[in-house]
Amino acid sequence: MSQKIWMNLPVKDVVKSTTFFNEIGFHGENVGNERAQLVIGSTTILLFPDATFEKFTGAKTADTSHSAEVIFSIGADSREEVDAFIKKVELAGGTIFGKPGETDGWMYGAGFADLDGHRWNLLYMDESKMPKR
């Protein structure tokens, strides 16, 4: 079995979503008007128009204005990277739902929603301060 995983996200406008993700630092490219591909590290996320997504899943897309279907967590190398990334998200038109802050004395992160309301968080973990088991 192949060990590759592709995540698929429904979006209202493939071109606008691809532009947003490029502006915040992800590598995205349109593959026709019907889909785009984002590469984040070694992860691939495919963007599809809502109707196309619904056709191959056999289900309605989640209404992200009232619910969350998933949260994507991305590792950061520093607190400063989290802060700079969140500023890019704001400038690109994303919504910040969790301002940058510390949790449990060793995690620093922030949460945002993309143009379609999909939830993401960026997290820096200071392993030197992580509790020992």
N, C-alpha and C positions, 0 to 999 in steps of 0.2 A: 504494500500500500504506500502511496506517495505521502510524504510528511508535510506537504505544502498545504497551507490554509489560506483561503481568500475570503475576506469578509465582504458582504454586499450591503450597500446602504441605498435606500430610496431617497431621491432628492427631487425638488420641484424644478430646478433648472441646472442641468449638468454643467453648462458653461460657467454660470455664476458661481456654483459650488467649487468647481475646479480653480477658478480665479481666487476665491477666498482661501482655499487650502495652499495654493502657491504663495499667496501674500503672507501667510503665517509660517512659511518655511518648509512645508511638505512638498515633495516632488509629485506634481500631478500633470497628467496630459489627457486631453480629450481623445477618445477613440470613436470618432463619428459623433453625431448628435445624440446617439442613444446610450452612450456610456463614457466613463472616464476611469482612469486608473491612477490611484495614489500609491506612492511607495513611501513608507515610513520605516526607516531602518531596514529590516528584512521582512516587513509585513506589507502585504498588498491589500488594498481596499478598493473595491470597484463601486462606482457610483452609477446608479440606474434611475431613469425617470420613474416616478411612482407607478404609472400604469404598467411599465415593463416589469418592475419588481413584483407587483401584484399578480401579474400573469404567470410568472414562473414559480411564485411561492404558493399561489392558490389562496392567498389571504390578503386582507386589507392592511395597509401600512398603519403603524401606530400613529395616533394623533399626539405628536410630541409637545403640543401646547398644554396637554392635560396629563401626560404620562411619559415615562421613560422606558425604552425597550432594552437599553444597554448603556453601559458607560465604558468608554475606552480609556485605559490608563497608560500613560507614556512616561517613561523614566527620564529624569533630568539629571545633569551632572553637577548642578549647584543651585543654591537659592537664587542667585543672580539670573541664571538661565530661566527659572520659573517666572521671575518678575518681568524679564525682557520679553518672553514669549507671550505672556498675558497682555502686555502692551500692544504687541503685534495683533493679537486677536481683537482687541478693542478697536484698533485703527482699521482693521479689515471688515468690521461690522458684526463680529460675534458678540454673544451675550455672556457676561461673567456672572455665574451663579455662586461661585465660591471664591472670594477674594484671597490673594496669597496670604498664607498663614501657617503657623507651626501646630503640629498635633503630636502629642505624647512625648515631646522633647527631642524627637529625632527625625520626624517627617515634616517636610515643608512642601506645600502644594497649593494648587488653585484649580478651580473647575470652570469650564466654559461650555456654551452650546454653540454649535455651528449655525449656518444660515437656515438649516432645516430643523433645528432644535435637537439634533443628536448631541448627547452629552459626552464630554471628554474631561479628563483631568491630567494634569502634569504634576509629577511627584518626585521630589528629591529626598532620598533617604540617607541620612548620615549614619553609616553603619558603625562608626566608632562610638556612637551614643545609643545604639540599639540595645535593648535589654538582652541579657544573656539568659539562656534557658537552663 
